[in-house]
Amino acid sequence: MQATRAALLRGALAAGGFFLFTGVVTGLLQTSLFDRMVPRTALDYALLSLTAVLVGAYVTQRATLDDCGGDGCAYGGAATGFVAVACPHCNAVLVALFSASWLATYVDPIRPLLGLVGVGLLAGIIYYRD
């Protein structure tokens, strides 16, 4: 894999965009939009950062290859990473799709595991395609 300047730029933009979008929407990056009801932890920030870096690496790799197989795995890893750092009580998207009580009961306890699954999916597809 020979990464071109354009591929590296796309990867950096994807990583930065994922980090900012996910950080703001999940309340990890403090804004005046809303307050996060679940405490922020170092693990949340680590999972957000690692997922963003892997999304950037995936986009860089994908831009240099002709074969585009594995996109579903990468999208699943990014979505799982999003859910892993999201606040189960205050994320309007997740609460609208499921319910706050369902998220707090079933998703909140396994958020770290979901983060590891998301990182594993992204890292696995990057390794597999390289």
C-alpha positions as CSV (number, residue, x, y, z in Angstrom):
1,M,0.0,0.0,0.0
2,Q,1.5,3.3,-1.1
3,A,-0.5,6.2,0.5
4,T,-0.7,9.3,-1.6
5,R,-1.0,12.8,-0.2
6,A,-4.7,12.9,-1.2
7,A,-5.3,9.5,0.6
8,L,-3.6,10.8,3.7
9,L,-5.6,14.0,3.6
10,R,-8.9,12.0,3.2
11,G,-7.9,9.8,6.2
12,A,-7.0,12.8,8.4
13,L,-10.3,14.5,7.5
14,A,-12.3,11.4,8.2
15,A,-10.5,10.9,11.6
16,G,-11.0,14.5,12.6
17,G,-14.6,14.5,11.4
18,F,-15.4,11.3,13.2
19,F,-13.8,12.6,16.4
20,L,-15.5,16.0,16.4
21,F,-18.9,14.7,15.3
22,T,-19.0,11.8,17.7
23,G,-17.5,13.9,20.6
24,V,-20.1,16.6,20.2
25,V,-23.1,14.4,19.7
26,T,-22.2,12.1,22.6
27,G,-21.3,14.9,24.9
28,L,-17.7,13.9,25.4
29,L,-16.6,17.3,24.0
30,Q,-18.3,19.8,26.2
31,T,-20.6,22.2,24.4
32,S,-23.5,24.4,25.3
33,L,-25.9,22.1,23.4
34,F,-26.5,19.7,26.3
35,D,-25.0,18.2,29.4
36,R,-24.0,14.5,29.5
37,M,-25.8,12.6,32.2
38,V,-23.3,9.8,32.4
39,P,-19.9,10.7,33.7
40,R,-17.1,11.1,31.2
41,T,-14.3,8.5,31.8
42,A,-10.8,8.1,30.5
43,L,-11.9,4.9,28.7
44,D,-14.5,6.9,26.8
45,Y,-11.9,9.3,25.5
46,A,-9.5,6.5,24.7
47,L,-12.1,4.6,22.7
48,L,-13.2,7.7,20.9
49,S,-9.6,8.6,20.0
50,L,-8.7,5.0,19.0
51,T,-11.8,4.6,16.9
52,A,-11.2,7.9,15.1
53,V,-7.6,7.0,14.3
54,L,-8.7,3.6,12.9
55,V,-11.5,5.3,10.9
56,G,-8.8,7.6,9.4
57,A,-6.5,4.7,8.7
58,Y,-9.3,2.8,7.0
59,V,-10.2,5.7,4.8
60,T,-6.6,6.2,3.9
61,Q,-6.2,2.5,3.0
62,R,-9.5,2.4,1.1
63,A,-8.4,5.4,-1.0
64,T,-5.3,3.5,-2.1
65,L,-6.9,0.2,-3.0
66,D,-9.0,-0.9,-6.0
67,D,-11.0,-3.5,-4.0
68,C,-13.6,-1.9,-1.8
69,G,-14.7,-5.1,0.0
70,G,-15.1,-4.9,3.8
71,D,-16.9,-1.5,3.9
72,G,-19.8,-3.0,5.9
73,C,-17.4,-4.3,8.6
74,A,-15.8,-0.8,8.8
75,Y,-19.2,0.9,9.0
76,G,-20.2,-1.5,11.8
77,G,-17.0,-0.8,13.7
78,A,-17.5,2.9,13.5
79,A,-21.2,2.6,14.5
80,T,-20.3,0.3,17.4
81,G,-17.6,2.8,18.5
82,F,-20.2,5.6,18.4
83,V,-22.6,3.6,20.6
84,A,-19.7,2.7,23.0
85,V,-19.0,6.3,23.9
86,A,-22.6,7.6,23.7
87,C,-24.5,8.6,26.7
88,P,-27.4,6.2,27.0
89,H,-29.6,8.7,28.8
90,C,-29.1,11.9,26.7
91,N,-28.4,10.8,23.2
92,A,-31.6,11.7,21.3
93,V,-30.8,9.5,18.3
94,L,-30.3,6.4,20.4
95,V,-33.2,7.2,22.8
96,A,-35.5,7.7,19.8
97,L,-34.5,4.4,18.2
98,F,-34.7,2.4,21.4
99,S,-35.6,3.9,24.8
100,A,-33.7,5.4,27.7
101,S,-34.6,2.6,30.0
102,W,-33.6,-0.1,27.5
103,L,-30.3,1.6,26.8
104,A,-29.5,2.1,30.5
105,T,-30.4,-1.5,31.4
106,Y,-28.8,-3.4,28.5
107,V,-26.3,-1.1,26.7
108,D,-24.7,1.0,29.4
109,P,-23.1,-2.0,31.2
110,I,-21.5,-3.4,28.1
111,R,-20.3,-0.1,26.5
112,P,-16.6,-0.9,27.1
113,L,-17.1,-4.3,25.4
114,L,-18.9,-2.6,22.5
115,G,-15.9,-0.2,22.2
116,L,-13.5,-3.2,22.0
117,V,-15.7,-4.8,19.4
118,G,-15.7,-1.7,17.3
119,V,-11.9,-1.3,17.5
120,G,-11.5,-5.0,16.7
121,L,-13.7,-4.7,13.6
122,L,-11.8,-1.7,12.3
123,A,-8.4,-3.1,13.1
124,G,-9.3,-6.5,11.7
125,I,-10.5,-5.1,8.3
126,I,-7.4,-2.8,8.1
127,Y,-5.1,-5.8,8.8
128,Y,-7.0,-8.2,6.5
129,R,-6.9,-5.8,3.5
130,D,-3.3,-4.7,3.9
